[in-house]
Amino acid sequence: MKNTALTATHEALGAKLVPYAGFNMPVQYEGVSAEHETVRNGVGVFDVSHMGEFLIEGPHALELIQKVCSNDASKLAIGKAQYSYLPNEDGGIVDDLIIYKMEEDSYLLVVNASNIEKDWNWINSKNDVGATVRDLSPEYSLLAIQGPKAVEAMQSLTSHDLSEIKFYNFVVGDFAGVEHVIISATGYTGSGGFEIYCKNSEVKQIWDKVFETGAPYGIKPIGLAARDTLRLEMGYCLYGNDIDETTSPIEAGLGWVTKFTKDFTNSEALKAEKEQGPKNKLVGFELDEKGIPRHGYDIVDDQGKIIGKVTSGTMSPSLHKGIGLGYVPTNLSEVGSKIYIQIRKNAVPATIVKTPFYKV
């Protein structure tokens, strides 16, 4: 099991550590609901240093990215980021990721921790254009400072105006006494804030300064369990749950980051699927009665016939009701439609709703 540069710090704070994507990761500190509320109403910090970072450089960097990624990275300016995914050859998804344009001919790809080796092999297998690809994952740490008070709480730690960094934009500059830190407004919680990329040797200094400066704002460390409830309230896909090698990006609602103005892996088949219309659709639902939907539970119709599966589900700490995502046939996917979630022996009624579940 790998550790992050902050594992000892989490242990000292009393975190419950669990194996996740090959790392010892803090799943919770004081409890999921309390940590969730801290991020929704104040400011909290996640150690997400298990995420992967690849640097793609050289005159053919963009050419490689355009070939392996679904979105159009040619639209990126320096200082801007873009959500995308890596399609496979079979209609599924290798991974979803964020692309940062660092400089001309220099891009940082941030990938999911569980897919680092797979993504590395996939991207390199497609690199017949001579782009330089480096895996920076073992050297870098990543903190997500999230919540509506993040800007105010962190402003004194940098000379950059944090309020000027728009969503999916970033700067490289000073933060907490460290130079050349990436300060990025790319969160996964829906409550605003920043992600901080730095060297492993620098992250403890940054962590300590963040908590010292954030103390008057009630800043707290947050575990991965609350990260999951926060992202689910926003309707964000989680790789391994809602999307994987077998799920269609069109069915998953990722058509908005699938740009057919260029050729990329499996683009012709995905274009045909989009034009024909997908057979299934990933929908959000809220339970009409008490209950907690869980990953893998059956979705059934009013006759008890299985029509789909829950891919993500939880008791929403903000809404105080069961919420979830799942795939159902497109003709049964309209907002307002009634479905049922098979929770043990009970078919609990639910309503398909428009995501995000949590409205800011």
N, C-alpha and C positions, 0 to 999 in steps of 0.2 A: 504494500500500500504506500503510495507516495504522499508526502506532506507538502503543504504550501509553506512559504517563508513565515507564515503567521500561525501555524498549527499550535505551537507552544503557547502563544498568546491566547488563542481560543480556549485551550485547556485551562489556563490560569483564570479565565473569566467564567469557568464552569460550564462551558458549552457541551452539549451532547454531540459527540462526533460519530459519524457513520461513514461506511465506505460508499463513495459515489464516483463513478467513472474512473475507478482506480486510485482515488485520492481519499485521504481522511478529511472529511468536510464537516463543518458545524451545521447540524440540521436545526437546532434551536438552542436558545439561551434561557429565557424566562417563560417561554410558551408562545405558540404560534399566533394566537389571537392578539396578545399584547404586542408582539413584534409587528404584526400586520398593521395594527392601529398606529403604532409609532411612525411607520412609513407613510400611511395615508394622511396623518394629521401633523406630523413633525418632521423628523429627519433620522434616518438609520443608515447603517453601513454594512454591506455584504462583502465578505472576502470571496471573490469568484476567480481566484488566480488559477483555478484548474482549467479555465478556458484556453483554447489554442490560438496562437498568433503566427501567421505566415507572412513573410515579406516577399513580395514579387516585384522585381526591379529589372531595369534595362529597356532598350528600345522596343522590345517585343512583349513587355509586361502586359500592356492593355490587350494585345492580340490574344494572349493566353487567357486572360480573365474573361474576355468577350466569348471565347470558345466554351469555357467550362461553366460560366454563370448565366442565369436566366435574365437578369436585369441588364440594362444598357449602361455599362460603366463609362462609356464615352461622354456621358452627360455630367460626370463628376468634375467639379472644380477642386483645386487644392483647398483643404479645410472642410470638405464636405464628405459625408458618409452615406451609404446606401444599403438597404436591406436586399438580399438576394438569396438564391439557392443554387445548389449544384444538382442538375438533373442527371439521372442515370440513363442507360440505353433502353431501359424496359418500361418507361412511363412513371417511374418512382423518383425518389429524392435521396441523393447521397447525404446531403446535409443542408441546413439553412445557415446563413452567415451574414456578417456585416463587412462591407468593403469600405476602407478609408483611403482617400487619395492624399498621400503624404506630401508628395512633390511630383513634378513631371516625371513620368516613367517610374514611379515608386508608389506601391499600394500595399496596405496592410489588410490582410484578411483575418477576421476573428471568427473562429469556428467552435463548435461544441466540444466539450472536454471528452466525451465518450467516442468522438469520431476523429480525433486528431490523427491517429495513424492511418485510418481508412482514407481520410481526406487528402493527407499528404501523398499517399500512394496514387490516389485517383488523379489529383492535379498533375503530378509528375508524369503519369502515364500519358497525359494529353499534351505534355510540353515538348512538341516537336518543332517549336519556333525559336528555341534558344533563350527563353526568359530565365533569369536567375531567381531561384526559389529557395528561401531560407526559413527553417523552422526556428522561430524565436521563443516558442512556448516554454522551454525549460528555464529561460533567463528572465521572464517577465511575470510580474504580478498585476492583478487587476482588482481594484476596489470600486464598488458601486455605492455612491453616496446619494441616497434617494429620499424624496419627500418634499413637500411644499416649502419647508424652511431651509432647504439645502443651499440655495443661493445666498441668502442672508447669513447663514451660519458659517459658510466657507469663504466669503468674500475677502476677509482679512488675510487669508493664506496665499493670495495670488495678486499680481499686479494687473491681471486681465479682468475686465468687467464681465463677471459671470452671467449677468442678466442679458448681455449682448450675444451670448452663444445660443443660437436657436436650435431647435430640435433637429437632430441628425447633422449637426455641425460640430467642429472641434477646433481647438487651438493646441499648439505645442509651446509650452512655456514654463514659468516657475510656479511651483505649488509646494507649500509647506517646507520651504527652504531647499527644495530640490529643483534643479534645472532640467529642461527637456522632458517634461512630463506631458503626456497626452491628456488633455481635459476635454472630455467628449460628452455632449448632451444626447447620449443614446442609452436610455434606460429601458428596463423590462417590466416596470411596475405601474406605469401610467400616472405616477404622482410627481413627475419632474425630478430634476437632479442631474448628477454627473457620474461618468465612469472615468476612473483615473488609472492610466497605464504607466507603470514604472518598472525599474529594475528590481529584482528580488532583494538586492542589497540595500535598496532605498525604502522599501515598503513599510518597515517597522517605524522608521522616523515619521513617515507620512501618517501612518495609522495613529501614532501617539499624538501628533499635532492636531489631527482631525478631531480626536476625542477631547483634547484639551480645549480647543477653540469652540467645539460644538457643545461643551458641557452646559452653558447657559440656555441652550435651546433644547435640552433634554435628549441629546443624541444617544443612541444605543446601538450595540451590535445586533445584527439580524441574521438568522439562519436560513438555510435553503428551503425549509418547509414553508416559511412565510413568503419567500420569493415565489414559490409555486402558487400559493393562494392569491397573491397579488397579480401575477401574470394571468391566471385563469379568470379573475374578475375583469380583465381587459380583453379576454377572448384571444390572447396570443397563443400561437401554436408552440408546443414543446416537442422537440425531436425525440423520437422513441415512444411517444404517446400518440400525438395527433398526426404526425407525419413520419414517414420512414421510407425504406427502400421499396415498399410495395404500394404506398399511397400516391395517388395522383395529385400533383400540385394544383391542377385545375379544380378537382373536387375539393381540395383543401382551401380554396378561396385565394390562392396565390397568383391568380391571373394578373393582378395589378403589378406584380414584379416579374412578369413573363413577357418580354419584349420581342415581338416577331419582326422587328425592323433589322434584325441581324440573324446570322446563323449561329446556333449553339447546339450542344449535345441534345439529340432527340427533338429538336425544335419542330421538325415537320410533323411528327406524330402528335406533339402537344398542340400544335396549331389546329390540326384536324379535329382533335378532341374538343378544343374550345369552340370551334365552329359548329360541330355537331351537338354540343351541349353535353356536359358530364352526366353519367348515369346516377351518381350519388353526389351528395353535398355535405360538407361539414357544417353543422348547425350548432347554435347555442340553445340551451333550454334551462328553464327554471322549474323546480318541482312545485306543484300546486298544494302539496301536503308535506307533512314532516318526513324526513328521510335524507340520507346522504348517498348520492350516486357515486360510484367508484369505477375506475378504469376496468374495462372488461365486462361490465354488466350489460345484459341484453336490453335493447330498445325494442318494444313490441307495440303492435297496434291494438285497437279496441277488441279484437278477436283473440288476442294473445299470440299472434303470429310474429316471429322475430323479423324485424325490418332493419336492424342495425346494432351497433355496439357503442357503448360509452368509451370515449378515448381519454377524457380527463373529467374528473368530477370532485367536488368538495362541498363542505358547508361554508358558504361565503361569510367571512367575518364582518364584512361591511353591510351586507344585505340580510344576514340572518336567515338565509334559506339555502336549500340545496341547489347548486348550479352545475352545469357540465357542458361538454362538447361531445359530439358524436356524429358519425356518418349515417345518413338515411337516404333512401331513394329521392332523387330530385323532385319527383312529382308529389312527395310528401313533406317537402322542406319549407313550405311557406310560413312566414312569421305569423304567429297566432294559431298555428295548427296544434292539435292535441296529440301527444304521444304518451307512452307509458314506459317507465323504467322498472325492470324486473329486479327488485331488491329482495333477495331470498324468495319467500313464497308470495310476496305482494307485488302486484303491478301498480306502481305509484304513478298517478297522473302528473303530466308535465306539459308545459307550453313552450313551443319554439319561439325564441325572442331574438331580437337584433342585438348583436354585440357591439360595443362592450357592455357587460352586465353593470359595471360600475360607471356611473356617469359623473364626470368631474364637475 
